[in-house]
Amino acid sequence: MKRWIIVLCIMLFPVIMMVGCSSEMSMNEVLGAIQKKSESLSGYKISGTMTIHTGKTPVQYDVQVWHKRPHYYRVTMENANQSVSQMILRNDDGVFVLTPSLNKSFRFQSDWPKNHEQPYLLESIVNALIQDEGRMMESTEEGYVFKVKGNYRNQSMVAQQIAFSKEMMPLQAEIFDAEGNQLVVLKFNDVQLNPTFPEDAFSKEKNMQQQSMNSTGHIQNAQPMMGVIHPSYLPDGVELLGVEQVERAEGDVFVLKYGGTYQFVVTEERPQALQASTFYGTPVDLGSTIGVMTGTAQKSLHWTDNGVDYLLSGTLPEQEMLLVAQSLLGQISSK
């Protein structure tokens, strides 16, 4: 009897192996399943936490994304310690960057998010997998982890690792620089596919009103006195020439002047309420906040972070401008 059992096991071994292996999906099969699911969606809602490592200390932000095909988007990013939240909105009227608590509304002539890949957009991470022919995949207990090239405007983001569950749902995205240092970590806490949206979900007026009601609305009174914030990154050959403090009734303004290889100025002040206006420029995602890029030969970049309005302008290249701006993110302004 024992001999027959042994013979039977030997005969069935190839079949057992084939059955076991058949449950393992190849990289192309996994990629095809992810792509098929993505293309079949009418929209999605994503909630997650994004940690930025480009400043002196890591800073975590809550991210919420609503997308309804073909071109409706609502992206909200907010730091738990930040009294000013921002939103980027796309509807039939165009692309807007909103700061509701300050009545700021910048409108753009832009095709965002086309050609502006972001790790919190489902279609962006799927495109990253498809476009990189040198992609690599590893199977894990939770699902699948892809290693692909970075495809972002910030050229320091050269590599990324994107994890999906066995149900082809995004779990986490990590972005690295050329030295393998972690720059951004995005954890997808909740992903809803094909959700229903309120009729006015992507209305600029509705979102300005709703978000303003959710805000404290007392930014200037609630904030402590400002102090100077220095970027932790400077281009090679650049040094600080001086800091000028301009006293105003509504709050002091600090002007940091830099020279050397490039000449530029960083202006820092408390956010001021502003009538809704139209901006002719390009929305720039800095990772945890959305900036406004204007100009050609001499560019200017404006953004708000941690209760401070920044304006960076000068002759430095756009890539260096992004690195300087990102090195200021998450820093607290107080004396």
Sequence and secondary structure as in RCSB ss.txt:
>XXXX:A:sequence
MKRWIIVLCIMLFPVIMMVGCSSEMSMNEVLGAIQKKSESLSGYKISGTMTIHTGKTPVQYDVQVWHKRPHYYRV
TMENANQSVSQMILRNDDGVFVLTPSLNKSFRFQSDWPKNHEQPYLLESIVNALIQDEGRMMESTEEGYVFKVKG
NYRNQSMVAQQIAFSKEMMPLQAEIFDAEGNQLVVLKFNDVQLNPTFPEDAFSKEKNMQQQSMNSTGHIQNAQPM
MGVIHPSYLPDGVELLGVEQVERAEGDVFVLKYGGTYQFVVTEERPQALQASTFYGTPVDLGSTIGVMTGTAQKS
LHWTDNGVDYLLSGTLPEQEMLLVAQSLLGQISSK
>XXXX:A:secstr
 HHHHHHHHHHHHHHHHHHHHHTS  HHHHHHHHHHHHHT SEEEEEEEEEE SSSS EEEEEEEEEETTTEEEE
EEEETT S  EEEEEETTEEEEEEGGGTEEEEE   TTTT   TTSHHHHHHHHHH TT EEEE SSEEEEEEE 
 SSSTT  EEEEEEETTS EEEEEEE TT  EEEEEEEEEEEES    TTTT HHHHHHHHHHHS S HHHHS  
      S   TTEEEEEEEEE  TT  EEEEEEEESS EEEEEE       EE  SEEEE SSSEEEEE SSSEE
EEEEETTEEEEEEESS HHHHHHHHHTTTT     
